[in-house]
Amino acid sequence: MANVLIIDDDRVFCDFLSRKIKRLGHNSVFTLTLEDGISMAFSRGFDVILLDVQLPDGNGIEAIHRFQELDYPPEIIIITGSGNPDGAELAIEWGAWDYIEKPSSIEAITLPIIRALEYRKEKCNNNTRMILKRDGIIGSSAEMKSCLDQLAQASSSDISVLIQGETGTGKELMARAIHENSQRSNEPFIVVDCSAIPESLVEGLLFGHEKGVFTGADKKQIGLVEQANKGTLFLDEVGELPISMQKAFLRVLQERIYRPLGSRYEKESDFRLISATNRQLEKMVTENKFREDLLYRIRSFLIHTPPLRDRSEDISELSMYHVVRQCEKMEIPIKGFSPDFFEVINSYKWPGNVRELLNTIDSAMAAAGEQPILFPQHLPVKMRTRIARSGLKKYTHQTLIENSISEVSAMPDESVGTYKRFREQLLNAGEKHYLLRICKLSGGHAKDACKITGLSQSRLYFLMQKHGISLSDFK
Ligand SMILES: Nc1ncnc2c1ncn2[C@@H]1O[C@H](COP(=O)(O)OP(=O)(O)OP(=O)(O)O)[C@@H](O)[C@H]1O
């Protein structure tokens, strides 16, 4: 029996949900304010907390980190009346288990709760983490460590895992590592790239087909689902699975039973599912492009692979690892790096993440030829000009202040008024410059902007609004 806490200022909703949770066989209590909820969470252990966003005394999403300070942090599900995709993304990035909108159907509310409770149970049963084989997964930033921690957890269970992250962040690498560390490691790891299969061929490829069932089917074909029997089926780019196939696949996931094309008999396959996507599946659900029930099935455990710009500490480690590996492969002396090489690659945003970094290192090595040291000059010109243009390198607060002073100095005499007004204008100009700078530095990402400035998200948005700046213009 698990303990659930609901923090929501809507008493009727709390009462209704609390009764529903009790009917599922768990303990449930609720409170109407954030501070009350936080002190309850610290005074007794909760497994799951359902947290509203707009509370009378604060913002739920911004308080997620306070619950994470607990010795054994609960799983947090954000429940909100005004869902927006940015809020959902931020909540998940900041460690929430899920994000649901109300009013939703009972099913839509209870399924994530059930999943979070199942996950919690697994986590308690597997409290001692197994030693992880992480061959080839490089990085020791806090973000990477937490990702590896989740990977170890996922490996020690058999639940369906969804790996979500931008392109090139290592989703496939993670999926293989989960398999390699799982009890199924001696069995096949079957990859299905959902983006590369034409819609008309998906069913035959997944479920197999009998001989002669369609033109060109000159022999019987075993499907990927069957090949994954006893092993792991990896659905890469699952967001690209045609909607017509999603229903059929849902059945396979529920019953592990499928019927090859043209066959009179159903077959069984015992596989573990891992899926990966760089799309926002929750958003696709709202656009009717992805089935909600399938999403819940494939996402019993969610792993988020962090973008490289959020873990710049890993850039040099990855680069050095890659150079050593490539030099050994080519049987040439190992190349070194000039300090300013790292300065340049650390100030780049890496939209293509680790893949782009490794490709860039390859091209720098090629440009260096036989030279033993890699210099910034060996980096692609396009990349160097982009960095130079954004002027990231030498921008100091002094520059901001000088800009602000020159703006005020340029005012016509008649606009120079009282000292109070001058001070306000100076502050406003400085504040605006500062915010524009932050927008550039963070690449328009609210989380990064909050990290750099130390401002809360609501304060940041308030200031942006005050100066008519939009973060999204900098993405
Ligand atoms: N942490 C890491 N350590 C070492 N290599 C990595 C790491 N992350 C990614 N890579 C390498 O980067 C490349 C891209 O990784 P991968 O294909 O797993 O990314 P992905 O997220 O699945 O990308 P996509 O969404 O485009 O399919 C691969 O060569 C992979 O080995």
The ligand as an SDF file (V2000), in Angstrom:
LIG
                    3D

 31 33  0  0  0  0  0  0  0  0999 V2000
   27.5310    9.7640  -23.6400 N   0  0  0  0  0  0  0  0  0  0  0  0
   28.0990    9.3600  -24.7950 C   0  0  0  0  0  0  0  0  0  0  0  0
   29.3450    8.8510  -24.7910 N   0  0  0  0  0  0  0  0  0  0  0  0
   29.9250    8.4740  -25.9370 C   0  0  0  0  0  0  0  0  0  0  0  0
   29.3550    8.5380  -27.1480 N   0  0  0  0  0  0  0  0  0  0  0  0
   28.1080    9.0280  -27.2040 C   0  0  0  0  0  0  0  0  0  0  0  0
   27.4130    9.4630  -26.0290 C   0  0  0  0  0  0  0  0  0  0  0  0
   26.1880    9.8920  -26.3950 N   0  0  0  0  0  0  0  0  0  0  0  0
   26.1200    9.7380  -27.7250 C   0  0  0  0  0  0  0  0  0  0  0  0
   27.2610    9.2230  -28.2190 N   0  0  0  0  0  0  0  0  0  0  0  0
   27.5780    8.9480  -29.6300 C   0  0  0  0  0  0  0  0  0  0  0  0
   26.9010    9.9430  -30.4070 O   0  0  0  0  0  0  0  0  0  0  0  0
   26.3280    9.3740  -31.5820 C   0  0  0  0  0  0  0  0  0  0  0  0
   24.8280    9.5560  -31.5780 C   0  0  0  0  0  0  0  0  0  0  0  0
   24.2840    8.7570  -30.5290 O   0  0  0  0  0  0  0  0  0  0  0  0
   22.8750    8.0020  -30.6870 P   0  0  0  0  0  0  0  0  0  0  0  0
   22.7050    7.4880  -32.0720 O   0  0  0  0  0  0  0  0  0  0  0  0
   22.7500    7.0390  -29.5690 O   0  0  0  0  0  0  0  0  0  0  0  0
   21.9280    9.2690  -30.4750 O   0  0  0  0  0  0  0  0  0  0  0  0
   20.3390    9.3600  -30.6010 P   0  0  0  0  0  0  0  0  0  0  0  0
   19.8860   10.2300  -29.4700 O   0  0  0  0  0  0  0  0  0  0  0  0
   19.7510    7.9900  -30.6940 O   0  0  0  0  0  0  0  0  0  0  0  0
   20.1840   10.1630  -31.9620 O   0  0  0  0  0  0  0  0  0  0  0  0
   18.8960   10.2280  -32.9680 P   0  0  0  0  0  0  0  0  0  0  0  0
   17.7330   10.7550  -32.2040 O   0  0  0  0  0  0  0  0  0  0  0  0
   19.3540   11.1970  -34.0280 O   0  0  0  0  0  0  0  0  0  0  0  0
   18.7000    8.8360  -33.4750 O   0  0  0  0  0  0  0  0  0  0  0  0
   26.7580    7.9210  -31.5820 C   0  0  0  0  0  0  0  0  0  0  0  0
   27.9400    7.8070  -32.3120 O   0  0  0  0  0  0  0  0  0  0  0  0
   27.0240    7.6120  -30.1150 C   0  0  0  0  0  0  0  0  0  0  0  0
   27.9480    6.5740  -29.9460 O   0  0  0  0  0  0  0  0  0  0  0  0
  1  2  1  0
  2  3  1  0
  2  7  2  0
  3  4  2  0
  4  5  1  0
  5  6  2  0
  6  7  1  0
  6 10  1  0
  7  8  1  0
  8  9  2  0
  9 10  1  0
 10 11  1  0
 11 12  1  0
 11 30  1  0
 12 13  1  0
 13 14  1  0
 13 28  1  0
 14 15  1  0
 15 16  1  0
 16 17  2  0
 16 18  1  0
 16 19  1  0
 19 20  1  0
 20 21  2  0
 20 22  1  0
 20 23  1  0
 23 24  1  0
 24 25  2  0
 24 26  1  0
 24 27  1  0
 28 29  1  0
 28 30  1  0
 30 31  1  0
M  END
$$$$
